[in-house]
Amino acid sequence: MTDEPLIAALELGGTKCVAMLASGPDAILEEVRVPTTRPEETLPALEAVLDGWRGFAGIGIGSFGPASIDRRSRDYGQITSTPKPGWANTSIARRFAERYDVPVGFHTDVVAAALGEARWGAAQGLNALAYVTVGTGIGAGMIAHGQPVDGLTHAELGHIRVPRSHGDDWSGVCPYHGACVEGLASGPAIAARAGIKGEELPADHAAWDSVVDALANLMGTLALTGVPRRIVLGGGVLVGNPHLLPRLRAATRSTLNGYVARPEVEDMDTFLVPAALGANAGPLGAVVLGQQALAERAAVSFTRV
């Protein structure tokens, strides 16, 4: 156990939400999973969990998106233009801030996972990294100088368009962009293209070629931003298909073609690594968001004294 204050951490995912009462990976007191259905069902269920907890000093929320992270914006803390039925324009951060008299930290689930992996996981000790999840959707969160890299809004790197292999004109499954990275390499994309789910797909199936190609272009794009010293990989597609990582490392090296001549990037075995916190990366990252919100309120209070 640690002396850190307890945080009520929430990871809002597309299929399930996780509520965790913790101050770190060695101090997890409670963990509850709630199905993600309609907001009028899911959010009260999460509030019922938090109502039963005592002693948390802050709340951290890592949410699926797109989400508004601009604190000056009228819609701050909302899920915005998500294709998930019923969740567009749903207020999250302000709802919990109004119900509980504690600081609330809010960001995307991938940024939360990046913060968790930086504090306790595969990027421990690094202040610049990216976390990429490949599952039902594809998202990437970047951290620089220990803080999320964002501005007007958060990154949506899973929706960039990438070069296609010669002769590959498959339309992809993204409802917004068709053959973006998510439209080509997410779990639903693999199932639509191959006719069977990725976990049932043989390692030598041709459908994996386009998955590796799209993801390698995403990894190369992340490397070319100059931000990550390491890219941490999570999500069901990558975790459930370990044959992908060696192929992805080789394809990313080929994509970059020696251009980013930094030892951290050239050693793909340490540049592209699996998440160390597993399924807890998101909830533990939400703990970090809650801790940051708590520290910010303390700093504001100190300056007013």
Secondary structure, DSSP 8 states (H G I E B T S, - for coil): --SS-EEEEEEE-SSEEEEEEEEETTEEEEEEEEE---HHHHHHHHHHHHHT---EEEEEEEE-SSB---TTSTTTTEE-S-SSTT-TTEE-HHHHHHHSSS-EEEEEHHHHHHHHHHHHSTTTT-SSEEEEEESSSEEEEEEETTEE--SSS---GGG-B----TT-----SBTTTBSBHHHHHSHHHHHHHHSS-GGGS-TT-THHHHHHHHHHHHHHHHHHTT--S-EEEESHHHHH-TTHHHHHHHHHHHHHTT-S--HHHH-HHHHEEE-SSGGGHHHHHHHHHHHHHHHHHHHHHHHH-
